Amino acid sequence: MRQFLAANWKMHLYPIEALHLTTALHKGWERHGWTLPAVLFPPAIYLRELVALLSNSRLQVGAQNGYPGEFGAFTGEVSMAQLAHIGVKWVLIGHSERRQHFGETGPLLRRKLQDAQQRGLSVIYCVGETLAQREAGQTFDVLQVQLEEVLSDGAIAWDRFVLAYEPVWAIGTGVHATPQQAQEVHAFLRAQLARLGAPAEGICVVYGGSLKPSAALELFSQPDVDGGLVGGASLEASSFLQIAQALLQARS
Ligand code: PGA
């Protein structure tokens, strides 16, 4: 069954808070006996600790960023090889905040994705249009370019690939896409994945952007919305657990 949940902590939390949140989520998964696949994406300084804390957990650990390669003169960067070496299983690629604030574009994202997978990491690749692009009727064109420039003609390990639709206008704004808007785009993205040679029916396409417990059930009830990439609402154990519950309910 297609279901997948991710928590993007972004640049938040002090060590004690990260520890408490991780422990509470692990206990929540244990208490319910959930097998729902979920990945926590903490700031890089907490990766090692989370890998150790969650070694016997259903919850996995991912990095919010990584640089292609093993070692090199790239001050400030952490390589995909280093991430894989310490037991990180996932990496986020193409998040709109990386595109917007750090100038990451297609060619680099393509290298990141290919290098990450070659080193055994699984990838969440994020795509999404801005409000101006949506209002100009360019949503599908923008998404198609974002998919093609990173996924076409590459040797993609589709069994270690999740696609996240994150409309930029919904991220951190409190305004999420409507279930109809999300479904329309997710169905389009799945069709594009098929066109690019992916086994699209088996690939999780998850939604992100102001995803809250109150909106989760209706969003996850759409046939092509297979889960979520949760930012703000993943910083509190109770709201992330409620979102997990909604996903399980929608898919039961
Ligand atoms: P948000 O962030 O849930 O706080 O909108 C989602 C994301 O950027 O991954």
Boltz pocket constraint, residues with backbone or C-beta under 6 A from the ligand:
constraints:
  - pocket:
      binder: B
      contacts: [[A, 8], [A, 166], [A, 170], [A, 171], [A, 172], [A, 173], [A, 208], [A, 209], [A, 210], [A, 211], [A, 229], [A, 230], [A, 231], [A, 232], [A, 233]]
      max_distance: 6.0
